[in-house]
Structure formats: C-alpha cells, structure tokens
Amino acid sequence: MKTILRLSALALTAFFSMNVSAQSVTPVRRTTTSPTDGSGSGSGSTTLTVKVAELYSIVIDQNASISLNDQDDFLNGAKSNVTNMTVFASKGYKITATASADHFTSNATEAGNTPLVNNVDILVSRKGESSDVNSTPLTTGGGVVFNSLSGEKNSAFDVQYHIPAANTGAFLTSGGQTLETVITYTITGN
C-alpha cells in the first residue's frame, strides 16, 4: 500500500508540475511608445531625413540669327528666331548671359569698329507666356536674364534677341558683313 501511495504521490506531483510549467508566463519587454487607451492600439514615431543636393542645369538647343535685310528692319528694329532653353534647378536660381567681347567680330578682313554687343537685348520668357518677357541688354558683365525664387524641373523657356529701332543705327557701318559674338549662359543659386 505504501508503494501505491508513493506512486500516486509521484504521479500527482508530475501532473501538477506539468500544469504549472504549461501555465507559466514569460514577461514581454515594453518599449517607449505611447500607452494604449484600452483599445489595444498605440503609436510610435521615427525621423525621416531627406537630403536634397544643390543641382543646376541649363541647355540652349540652337544658335540664333538676326537679319537686317531691309529699311523696315532698320526703321522698326529686328528680332531673331526663337531659341529654346531648358532649365533644371533644385532651388531658387538666376541665369546670367555674358558676351565674349564688347564689340561684335566681323567676317570682313578690314572691318573697322564693329557695333557694341549692348545694342542687342535678350528676351527671355517661359514657353507659351510671351506676355511676361524679361528684356536685358547683352553685355560682357553678365546681365541677369531670368531670376526665380523656386527650382524648376526641366522647364522650357523661349529666348529671342532683339535690336530695338533706337539701336539699329549702330549697324549702318557694317553693311555686307556677318557679325558674331558668343553668349555664355550661367545658372547659379540665389
């Protein structure tokens, strides 16, 4: 009988020992989030960082030409063909235009003084917005032809060159010549 009691006691101890271990609870570590309101939900936060590089690009896609072909061009002024400029900037910017020299160069071997480049104005407008045109005389000093407080994502601009009627007289000594200057456009941040 003693043996039966011992075996019963041993079986009961083993049984309760299994139940106790099966019911043991492992504590869950809490993080620093907002406490729940009893609905079983909570929240947390993180920081997202976006680093934006300072990028600028300007593309001029063709050369321009002004023709002073007849009396009307000299009396009323003359404009070039419209050229295209594409701008990308990751923040506000300005565009300057700089002529390579104060005077035009000539194809004539014995050309005297050629006209000053500042007799020509640069006309810049957003593509399709010809009513809002920035007019800037061409110089060797790098005149600002366009300025923006915000960046651009490959925005298109029209660029045209104009000799106003008041300035055509400077070209009266250049008949029969082809005059040229190189214009360098530069884009920088504001």
Secondary structure, 3 states (H helix, E strand, C coil): CHHHHHHHHHHHHHHHHHHHHHCCCCCCCCCCCCCCCCCCCCCCCCCCCCCCCCCEEEEECCCCCCCCCCHHHHHHEEECCCEEEEEEECCCEEEEEEECCCECEECCCCCCCCCEHHHCEEEEEECCCCCCCEEEECCCCCEEEEEECCCEEEEEEEEEEEEEHHHHHHHCCCCCCCEECCEEEEEEEC
